[in-house]
């Protein structure tokens, strides 16, 4: 039984959805690795390189957020916007990532996001 669990855990990768409902509007998130200048799309959170960024398309805006290499986190930020799949407080949250915006007055606006189960991959 332990052997089967070990084999299954090795086969499982961290592949979040590319489609989310955030505050009632569809958001698409595409992660691209760019360490070698190839802009390769990755669907595996364990395969993010040092040049990675996420492109978020939501409402009438498109955000490109660079990867943040905080220990224990899988997140992307430009210090104004934050997209996070894992943090130290909430742990791994692929189906409900954290999406937040730093407002001009210093307050943090949180947006509620939930994965949408769609078969199509964004390219």
MDTraj code that builds the backbone (N, CA, C; nanometers):
import mdtraj as md
import numpy as np

residues = "UNK UNK UNK UNK UNK UNK UNK UNK UNK UNK UNK UNK UNK UNK UNK UNK UNK UNK UNK UNK UNK UNK UNK UNK UNK UNK UNK UNK UNK UNK UNK UNK UNK UNK UNK UNK UNK UNK UNK UNK UNK UNK UNK UNK UNK UNK UNK UNK UNK UNK UNK UNK UNK UNK UNK UNK UNK UNK UNK UNK UNK UNK UNK UNK UNK UNK UNK UNK UNK UNK UNK UNK UNK UNK UNK UNK UNK UNK UNK UNK UNK UNK UNK UNK UNK UNK UNK UNK UNK UNK UNK UNK UNK UNK UNK UNK UNK UNK UNK UNK UNK UNK UNK UNK UNK UNK UNK UNK UNK UNK UNK UNK UNK UNK UNK UNK UNK UNK UNK UNK UNK UNK UNK".split()
xyz = np.array([
    [0.0822, -0.1194, 0.0000],
    [0.0000, 0.0000, 0.0000],
    [0.0872, 0.1267, 0.0000],
    [0.1923, 0.1265, 0.0800],
    [0.2816, 0.2416, 0.0853],
    [0.3503, 0.2619, -0.0482],
    [0.3890, 0.1505, -0.1122],
    [0.4534, 0.1574, -0.2427],
    [0.3620, 0.2218, -0.3463],
    [0.2352, 0.1845, -0.3470],
    [0.1385, 0.2413, -0.4420],
    [0.1227, 0.3912, -0.4179],
    [0.1136, 0.4319, -0.2929],
    [0.1021, 0.5738, -0.2597],
    [0.2242, 0.6521, -0.3058],
    [0.3419, 0.5920, -0.2881],
    [0.4653, 0.6571, -0.3305],
    [0.4679, 0.6742, -0.4819],
    [0.4317, 0.5703, -0.5555],
    [0.4307, 0.5774, -0.7017],
    [0.3301, 0.6820, -0.7489],
    [0.2124, 0.6836, -0.6902],
    [0.1111, 0.7825, -0.7288],
    [0.1577, 0.9243, -0.6989],
    [0.2226, 0.9456, -0.5871],
    [0.2699, 1.0800, -0.5533],
    [0.3766, 1.1284, -0.6505],
    [0.4564, 1.0358, -0.7056],
    [0.5573, 1.0736, -0.8033],
    [0.4949, 1.1110, -0.9380],
    [0.3786, 1.0547, -0.9678],
    [0.3118, 1.0824, -1.0945],
    [0.2275, 1.2093, -1.0915],
    [0.1937, 1.2544, -0.9721],
    [0.1102, 1.3741, -0.9601],
    [0.1967, 1.4980, -0.9754],
    [0.1546, 1.5864, -1.0626],
    [0.2240, 1.7135, -1.0783],
    [0.1301, 1.8246, -1.0367],
    [0.1844, 1.9402, -1.0103],
    [0.1049, 2.0546, -0.9668],
    [0.0613, 2.1344, -1.0892],
    [-0.0506, 2.0961, -1.1476],
    [-0.1030, 2.1588, -1.2690],
    [-0.2319, 2.2330, -1.2389],
    [-0.2248, 2.3613, -1.2102],
    [-0.3477, 2.4363, -1.1833],
    [-0.4235, 2.4663, -1.3124],
    [-0.5482, 2.5011, -1.2970],
    [-0.6297, 2.5441, -1.4106],
    [-0.5729, 2.6736, -1.4676],
    [-0.6034, 2.7012, -1.5934],
    [-0.5679, 2.8303, -1.6542],
    [-0.6848, 2.9260, -1.6515],
    [-0.8005, 2.8777, -1.6053],
    [-0.9234, 2.9567, -1.6102],
    [-0.9846, 2.9697, -1.4715],
    [-1.0208, 3.0920, -1.4363],
    [-1.0737, 3.1200, -1.3042],
    [-1.1909, 3.2168, -1.3139],
    [-1.2769, 3.2115, -1.2132],
    [-1.3807, 3.3114, -1.1947],
    [-1.3332, 3.3973, -1.0788],
    [-1.3048, 3.5238, -1.1072],
    [-1.2554, 3.6162, -1.0048],
    [-1.3542, 3.7316, -0.9920],
    [-1.4198, 3.7354, -0.8786],
    [-1.5210, 3.8381, -0.8522],
    [-1.6241, 3.8469, -0.9638],
    [-1.6656, 3.7311, -1.0160],
    [-1.7711, 3.7266, -1.1158],
    [-1.7269, 3.7395, -1.2599],
    [-1.5981, 3.7610, -1.2841],
    [-1.5469, 3.7754, -1.4206],
    [-1.4404, 3.6694, -1.4474],
    [-1.4344, 3.6234, -1.5723],
    [-1.3359, 3.5218, -1.6100],
    [-1.1953, 3.5813, -1.6125],
    [-1.1023, 3.5064, -1.5566],
    [-0.9607, 3.5416, -1.5579],
    [-0.8863, 3.4228, -1.6161],
    [-0.7930, 3.4492, -1.7078],
    [-0.7050, 3.3442, -1.7573],
    [-0.5638, 3.3715, -1.7061],
    [-0.4973, 3.2653, -1.6667],
    [-0.3614, 3.2748, -1.6142],
    [-0.2722, 3.1797, -1.6931],
    [-0.1681, 3.2329, -1.7553],
    [-0.0734, 3.1534, -1.8323],
    [0.0661, 3.1778, -1.7760],
    [0.1308, 3.0693, -1.7344],
    [0.2669, 3.0798, -1.6803],
    [0.3652, 3.0475, -1.7915],
    [0.4634, 3.1352, -1.8080],
    [0.5671, 3.1150, -1.9098],
    [0.7040, 3.1171, -1.8430],
    [0.7860, 3.0212, -1.8792],
    [0.9262, 3.0208, -1.8372],
    [1.0054, 3.0988, -1.9408],
    [1.1051, 3.1720, -1.8941],
    [1.1813, 3.2543, -1.9875],
    [1.3292, 3.2601, -1.9520],
    [1.3788, 3.1638, -1.8809],
    [1.5202, 3.1647, -1.8429],
    [1.6105, 3.1665, -1.9652],
    [1.5692, 3.0963, -2.0704],
    [1.6499, 3.0880, -2.1929],
    [1.5938, 3.1727, -2.3057],
    [1.4997, 3.2593, -2.2769],
    [1.4416, 3.3455, -2.3790],
    [1.3426, 3.2765, -2.4702],
    [1.2910, 3.1614, -2.4279],
    [1.2010, 3.0871, -2.5163],
    [1.0522, 3.1090, -2.4863],
    [1.0186, 3.1728, -2.3756],
    [0.8796, 3.2020, -2.3374],
    [0.7916, 3.0778, -2.3386],
    [0.8456, 2.9640, -2.2988],
    [0.7732, 2.8365, -2.3018],
    [0.6643, 2.8335, -2.1952],
    [0.5449, 2.7926, -2.2361],
    [0.4348, 2.7784, -2.1417],
    [0.4617, 2.6577, -2.0540],
    [0.4349, 2.6709, -1.9237],
    [0.4432, 2.5578, -1.8330],
    [0.3121, 2.5473, -1.7573],
    [0.2676, 2.4250, -1.7387],
    [0.1460, 2.3992, -1.6624],
    [0.1780, 2.3384, -1.5261],
    [0.3051, 2.3099, -1.5018],
    [0.3483, 2.2443, -1.3792],
    [0.4153, 2.3461, -1.2873],
    [0.3578, 2.3672, -1.1697],
    [0.4126, 2.4649, -1.0756],
    [0.5499, 2.4250, -1.0229],
    [0.5843, 2.2984, -1.0339],
    [0.7170, 2.2534, -0.9916],
    [0.8218, 2.2749, -1.0998],
    [0.7808, 2.3251, -1.2166],
    [0.8692, 2.3448, -1.3308],
    [0.8903, 2.4937, -1.3617],
    [0.8726, 2.5790, -1.2642],
    [0.8883, 2.7231, -1.2857],
    [1.0355, 2.7599, -1.2721],
    [1.0893, 2.8346, -1.3715],
    [1.2305, 2.8735, -1.3644],
    [1.2452, 3.0183, -1.3168],
    [1.3685, 3.0631, -1.3046],
    [1.3977, 3.1957, -1.2487],
    [1.3512, 3.3112, -1.3371],
    [1.3257, 3.2858, -1.4630],
    [1.2783, 3.3911, -1.5531],
    [1.1280, 3.3870, -1.5755],
    [1.0570, 3.3054, -1.4988],
    [0.9135, 3.2845, -1.5204],
    [0.8302, 3.4083, -1.4890],
    [0.7164, 3.4136, -1.5541],
    [0.6167, 3.5168, -1.5261],
    [0.4793, 3.4601, -1.5577],
    [0.3771, 3.5227, -1.5019],
    [0.2397, 3.4833, -1.5311],
    [0.1722, 3.5993, -1.6040],
    [0.0934, 3.5668, -1.7048],
    [0.0130, 3.6676, -1.7746],
    [-0.1316, 3.6446, -1.7316],
    [-0.1900, 3.7467, -1.6714],
    [-0.3288, 3.7421, -1.6264],
    [-0.4125, 3.8322, -1.7150],
    [-0.5172, 3.7774, -1.7731],
    [-0.6131, 3.8559, -1.8501],
    [-0.7434, 3.8554, -1.7722],
    [-0.7848, 3.9733, -1.7283],
    [-0.9017, 3.9857, -1.6416],
    [-0.9681, 4.1205, -1.6682],
    [-1.0977, 4.1147, -1.6871],
    [-1.1742, 4.2342, -1.7185],
    [-1.1115, 4.3018, -1.8401],
    [-1.0756, 4.4271, -1.8315],
    [-1.0168, 4.4966, -1.9464],
    [-0.8667, 4.5160, -1.9323],
    [-0.8012, 4.4293, -1.8559],
    [-0.6574, 4.4480, -1.8379],
    [-0.5814, 4.3180, -1.8549],
    [-0.4555, 4.3365, -1.8875],
    [-0.3629, 4.2254, -1.9003],
    [-0.2416, 4.2580, -1.8134],
    [-0.2110, 4.1692, -1.7202],
    [-0.0992, 4.1899, -1.6284],
    [0.0077, 4.0851, -1.6543],
    [0.1329, 4.1263, -1.6508],
    [0.2450, 4.0340, -1.6615],
    [0.3251, 4.0476, -1.5325],
    [0.3178, 3.9458, -1.4483],
    [0.3798, 3.9515, -1.3160],
    [0.4973, 3.8548, -1.3077],
    [0.6147, 3.9024, -1.2693],
    [0.7313, 3.8137, -1.2571],
    [0.7203, 3.7231, -1.1344],
    [0.7872, 3.6094, -1.1416],
    [0.7871, 3.5139, -1.0316],
    [0.8568, 3.5753, -0.9107],
    [0.8059, 3.5424, -0.7946],
    [0.8650, 3.5846, -0.6679],
    [0.9185, 3.4594, -0.6005],
    [1.0460, 3.4584, -0.5684],
    [1.1054, 3.3378, -0.5120],
    [1.1156, 3.3449, -0.3600],
    [1.0038, 3.3774, -0.2941],
    [1.0004, 3.3707, -0.1489],
    [0.9971, 3.2239, -0.1091],
    [1.0733, 3.1892, -0.0092],
    [1.0798, 3.0512, 0.0375],
    [0.9413, 3.0066, 0.0843],
    [0.8981, 2.8901, 0.0367],
    [0.7699, 2.8344, 0.0777],
    [0.6508, 2.8900, 0.0021],
    [0.6753, 2.9686, -0.1033],
    [0.5663, 3.0278, -0.1795],
    [0.5810, 2.9991, -0.3280],
    [0.4670, 2.9964, -0.3966],
    [0.4627, 2.9937, -0.5427],
    [0.3767, 3.1125, -0.5810],
    [0.4425, 3.2255, -0.6087],
    [0.3674, 3.3478, -0.6342],
    [0.4371, 3.4348, -0.7377],
    [0.3594, 3.5289, -0.7893],
    [0.4056, 3.6229, -0.8907],
    [0.3615, 3.7615, -0.8465],
    [0.4506, 3.8609, -0.8553],
    [0.4136, 3.9945, -0.8115],
    [0.4986, 4.1012, -0.8791],
    [0.4363, 4.2181, -0.8969],
    [0.5093, 4.3362, -0.9416],
    [0.5075, 4.4425, -0.8320],
    [0.4772, 4.4014, -0.7108],
    [0.4671, 4.4847, -0.5899],
    [0.3371, 4.5653, -0.5852],
    [0.2584, 4.5632, -0.6934],
    [0.1257, 4.6241, -0.6923],
    [0.0185, 4.5153, -0.6994],
    [0.0412, 4.4142, -0.7811],
    [-0.0494, 4.3023, -0.7979],
    [0.0187, 4.1755, -0.7478],
    [-0.0606, 4.0828, -0.6952],
    [-0.0091, 3.9553, -0.6463],
    [-0.0997, 3.8426, -0.6941],
    [-0.0394, 3.7372, -0.7508],
    [-0.1076, 3.6144, -0.7886],
    [-0.0310, 3.5026, -0.7198],
    [-0.0957, 3.4282, -0.6314],
    [-0.0240, 3.3305, -0.5505],
    [-0.0971, 3.1969, -0.5447],
    [-0.0235, 3.0888, -0.5757],
    [-0.0767, 2.9535, -0.5665],
    [-0.0430, 2.8884, -0.4322],
    [0.0598, 2.9399, -0.3656],
    [0.1007, 2.8818, -0.2380],
    [0.1666, 2.9895, -0.1537],
    [0.1246, 2.9968, -0.0273],
    [0.1909, 3.0867, 0.0675],
    [0.2059, 3.0148, 0.2009],
    [0.2774, 3.0775, 0.2919],
    [0.3075, 3.0112, 0.4185],
    [0.1865, 3.0055, 0.5115],
    [0.0909, 3.0964, 0.4968],
    [-0.0266, 3.0963, 0.5831],
    [-0.1324, 2.9959, 0.5356],
    [-0.1645, 2.9952, 0.4064],
    [-0.2723, 2.9128, 0.3523],
    [-0.2245, 2.7816, 0.2909],
    [-0.0964, 2.7682, 0.2649],
    [-0.0458, 2.6489, 0.1996],
    [-0.0777, 2.6498, 0.0504],
    [-0.0829, 2.5317, -0.0093],
    [-0.1102, 2.5178, -0.1520],
    [-0.2583, 2.5404, -0.1783],
    [-0.2882, 2.6289, -0.2729],
    [-0.4276, 2.6611, -0.3051],
    [-0.4445, 2.6811, -0.4549],
    [-0.4241, 2.5754, -0.5310],
    [-0.4286, 2.5843, -0.6768],
    [-0.5684, 2.6167, -0.7289],
    [-0.6725, 2.5662, -0.6644],
    [-0.8075, 2.5904, -0.7149],
    [-0.8659, 2.7229, -0.6667],
    [-0.8033, 2.7845, -0.5681],
    [-0.8470, 2.9156, -0.5189],
    [-0.7251, 3.0031, -0.4883],
    [-0.6522, 3.0438, -0.5934],
    [-0.5311, 3.1238, -0.5709],
    [-0.5641, 3.2605, -0.5125],
    [-0.4651, 3.3187, -0.4494],
    [-0.4819, 3.4537, -0.3956],
    [-0.4543, 3.5545, -0.5060],
    [-0.5451, 3.6500, -0.5215],
    [-0.5308, 3.7572, -0.6191],
    [-0.5554, 3.8865, -0.5433],
    [-0.4551, 3.9727, -0.5372],
    [-0.4654, 4.0933, -0.4559],
    [-0.4002, 4.2110, -0.5266],
    [-0.4467, 4.3306, -0.4890],
    [-0.3961, 4.4554, -0.5462],
    [-0.3652, 4.5519, -0.4332],
    [-0.2465, 4.6137, -0.4386],
    [-0.2098, 4.7182, -0.3442],
    [-0.2660, 4.8494, -0.3955],
    [-0.3559, 4.9104, -0.3193],
    [-0.4215, 5.0345, -0.3591],
    [-0.3313, 5.1540, -0.3277],
    [-0.3533, 5.2691, -0.3934],
    [-0.2709, 5.3882, -0.3691],
    [-0.2684, 5.4341, -0.2226],
    [-0.3774, 5.4069, -0.1490],
    [-0.3819, 5.4487, -0.0084],
    [-0.3148, 5.3476, 0.0855],
    [-0.2560, 5.2415, 0.0298],
    [-0.1848, 5.1414, 0.1093],
    [-0.2692, 5.0217, 0.1497],
    [-0.3989, 5.0262, 0.1253],
    [-0.4849, 4.9125, 0.1561],
    [-0.4656, 4.8026, 0.0520],
    [-0.4954, 4.6806, 0.0914],
    [-0.4862, 4.5674, 0.0005],
    [-0.6268, 4.5226, -0.0361],
    [-0.6562, 4.5237, -0.1653],
    [-0.7847, 4.4779, -0.2173],
    [-0.7702, 4.3316, -0.2570],
    [-0.8478, 4.2440, -0.1941],
    [-0.8458, 4.1008, -0.2254],
    [-0.9592, 4.0691, -0.3217],
    [-0.9317, 3.9837, -0.4203],
    [-1.0326, 3.9376, -0.5149],
    [-1.0496, 3.7873, -0.4955],
    [-1.1721, 3.7419, -0.4925],
    [-1.2034, 3.6011, -0.4726],
    [-1.1971, 3.5270, -0.6059],
    [-1.1111, 3.4260, -0.6145],
    [-1.0936, 3.3499, -0.7386],
    [-1.1143, 3.2011, -0.7133],
    [-1.1843, 3.1377, -0.8070],
    [-1.2059, 2.9931, -0.8048],
    [-1.1789, 2.9377, -0.9434],
    [-1.1149, 2.8230, -0.9485],
    [-1.0847, 2.7587, -1.0768],
    [-1.2130, 2.7201, -1.1487],
    [-1.2102, 2.7369, -1.2805],
    [-1.3182, 2.6915, -1.3675],
    [-1.2654, 2.5689, -1.4380],
    [-1.3375, 2.4608, -1.4332],
    [-1.2928, 2.3361, -1.4940],
    [-1.3258, 2.3374, -1.6426],
    [-1.2308, 2.3807, -1.7222],
    [-1.2447, 2.3804, -1.8684],
    [-1.1348, 2.2950, -1.9264],
    [-1.1628, 2.2261, -2.0333],
    [-1.0636, 2.1387, -2.0961],
    [-0.9662, 2.2144, -2.1847],
    [-1.0044, 2.3341, -2.2293],
    [-0.9176, 2.4072, -2.3211],
    [-0.7997, 2.4678, -2.2472],
    [-0.6824, 2.4599, -2.3075],
    [-0.5615, 2.5206, -2.2559],
    [-0.5375, 2.6502, -2.3308],
    [-0.4889, 2.7509, -2.2604],
    [-0.4612, 2.8805, -2.3207],
    [-0.3233, 2.8750, -2.3834],
    [-0.3079, 2.9313, -2.5024],
    [-0.1748, 2.9305, -2.5657],
    [-0.1246, 3.0709, -2.5887],
])
top = md.Topology()
chain = top.add_chain()
for i, resn in enumerate(residues, 1):
    res = top.add_residue(resn, chain, resSeq=i)
    for name in ("N", "CA", "C"):
        top.add_atom(name, md.element.get_by_symbol(name[0]), res)
traj = md.Trajectory(xyz[None], top)
